[in-house]
Amino acid sequence: MNVNIWMKKVAAAGMFVVGLGASGAMAQNATIGAQVQTMAQEFSTAGGFTASMAMYVAALLCFIGGAWFLWQSRQPENRETGKVAAGFAGLVLTGLFATGGNWIQKAANTATGANATITSQAAAVTFQ
C-alpha cells in the first residue's frame, strides 16, 4: 500500500518537472516557426560543442597511438618497418585535431572575409 502511494507521488513529481521543462523549451512568442528556429539554433550550438569535443578526443587518441608506435619501434622484438612512420603520423594528426577549431575559423575567414558566427537570424550562406 505504501509503495503505491510513493509511486504516485514520484509520478506526479516527474510530470511536474516535465511540465517545467516543456514551458522553458517554448520560444518567446510561442509560434511554431520561432520554436523551430530556437531548436535549430540549440542544435547548431550543441553540434559545435560535440564536434569540438570529438576533435579533442581524436587528438588524444592519435597522441596515445603515435607515442605507442614510436615506443614499439624501439623494442628489439618489434623491428618491422612502418612503426616509426605510424608514430610520426599519429603525432602530426594530434596537432591537426587539436587545432581543428582554429582551422575551421580560418577557412570561414578565407571563404567569406568574416568570422564564423551563429546568430538567431536564419540566412542563406553565400561564398564569394
C-alpha positions as CSV (number, residue, x, y, z in Angstrom):
1,M,0.0,0.0,0.0
2,N,2.8,2.4,0.9
3,V,4.7,1.6,-2.3
4,N,1.6,2.5,-4.3
5,I,1.3,5.9,-2.7
6,W,5.1,6.5,-3.1
7,M,4.9,5.6,-6.8
8,K,2.0,8.1,-7.3
9,K,4.0,10.8,-5.7
10,V,7.1,10.1,-7.8
11,A,4.9,10.1,-11.0
12,A,3.3,13.4,-10.0
13,A,6.7,15.0,-9.3
14,G,8.0,13.7,-12.6
15,M,5.1,15.2,-14.5
16,F,5.7,18.5,-12.7
17,V,9.4,18.5,-13.7
18,V,8.5,17.6,-17.4
19,G,5.9,20.4,-17.4
20,L,8.5,22.9,-16.2
21,G,11.0,21.7,-18.8
22,A,8.4,22.0,-21.6
23,S,7.4,25.5,-20.6
24,G,11.1,26.5,-20.7
25,A,11.6,25.0,-24.2
26,M,9.0,27.3,-25.7
27,A,10.1,30.2,-27.8
28,Q,9.5,33.7,-26.7
29,N,6.4,34.4,-28.9
30,A,5.4,30.7,-28.9
31,T,4.9,30.3,-32.7
32,I,5.9,27.1,-34.5
33,G,8.4,28.9,-36.6
34,A,10.0,30.5,-33.5
35,Q,10.2,27.2,-31.8
36,V,11.8,25.6,-34.8
37,Q,14.3,28.4,-35.1
38,T,15.2,28.0,-31.4
39,M,15.6,24.3,-31.7
40,A,17.8,24.7,-34.8
41,Q,20.0,27.3,-33.0
42,E,20.4,25.0,-30.0
43,F,21.1,22.0,-32.2
44,S,23.8,24.0,-34.1
45,T,25.4,25.1,-30.8
46,A,25.3,21.6,-29.4
47,G,26.7,20.2,-32.7
48,G,29.6,22.7,-32.5
49,F,30.4,21.6,-28.9
50,T,30.2,17.9,-30.0
51,A,32.4,18.4,-32.9
52,S,35.0,20.3,-30.8
53,M,34.9,17.5,-28.2
54,A,35.3,14.9,-30.9
55,M,38.3,16.6,-32.3
56,Y,40.0,16.8,-28.9
57,V,39.2,13.1,-28.2
58,A,40.7,12.2,-31.7
59,A,43.8,14.3,-30.8
60,L,44.2,12.4,-27.6
61,L,43.8,9.0,-29.3
62,C,46.2,10.0,-32.0
63,F,48.8,11.1,-29.5
64,I,48.5,7.9,-27.5
65,G,48.7,5.8,-30.6
66,G,51.6,7.8,-32.0
67,A,53.5,7.6,-28.8
68,W,52.8,3.8,-28.6
69,F,54.0,3.2,-32.1
70,L,57.2,5.2,-31.5
71,W,57.8,3.3,-28.3
72,Q,57.1,-0.1,-30.0
73,S,59.5,0.8,-32.8
74,R,62.4,0.9,-30.3
75,Q,61.7,-2.5,-28.8
76,P,64.0,-5.2,-30.1
77,E,61.2,-7.7,-30.8
78,N,59.3,-5.2,-33.0
79,R,61.7,-4.2,-35.8
80,E,59.0,-4.2,-38.6
81,T,59.1,-1.3,-40.9
82,G,56.4,1.4,-40.7
83,K,56.2,1.8,-36.9
84,V,58.2,5.0,-36.9
85,A,56.2,6.4,-39.8
86,A,52.9,5.5,-38.0
87,G,54.2,7.2,-34.8
88,F,55.0,10.4,-36.6
89,A,51.7,10.3,-38.5
90,G,49.9,10.0,-35.1
91,L,51.8,13.0,-33.7
92,V,51.0,15.1,-36.8
93,L,47.3,14.1,-36.7
94,T,47.4,15.1,-33.0
95,G,48.4,18.6,-33.9
96,L,45.7,18.8,-36.7
97,F,42.9,17.6,-34.5
98,A,43.9,19.8,-31.5
99,T,43.8,22.9,-33.7
100,G,40.7,21.9,-35.7
101,G,38.6,24.8,-34.4
102,N,41.2,27.3,-35.5
103,W,41.4,25.8,-38.9
104,I,37.6,26.0,-39.3
105,Q,37.7,29.6,-38.2
106,K,40.5,30.4,-40.7
107,A,38.5,28.7,-43.5
108,A,35.5,30.8,-42.7
109,N,37.6,33.9,-42.8
110,T,39.0,32.9,-46.2
111,A,35.7,32.0,-47.7
112,T,33.6,34.9,-46.5
113,G,36.0,37.5,-45.2
114,A,34.3,37.5,-41.8
115,N,34.4,35.4,-38.7
116,A,32.2,32.3,-38.4
117,T,29.2,33.2,-36.3
118,I,26.0,31.7,-35.2
119,T,23.1,34.1,-34.9
120,S,19.4,33.8,-34.2
121,Q,18.5,35.1,-37.6
122,A,18.1,32.5,-40.4
123,A,20.0,33.5,-43.5
124,A,21.4,31.9,-46.7
125,V,25.1,31.1,-46.7
126,T,26.9,32.6,-49.7
127,F,30.5,32.1,-50.6
128,Q,32.4,34.8,-52.6
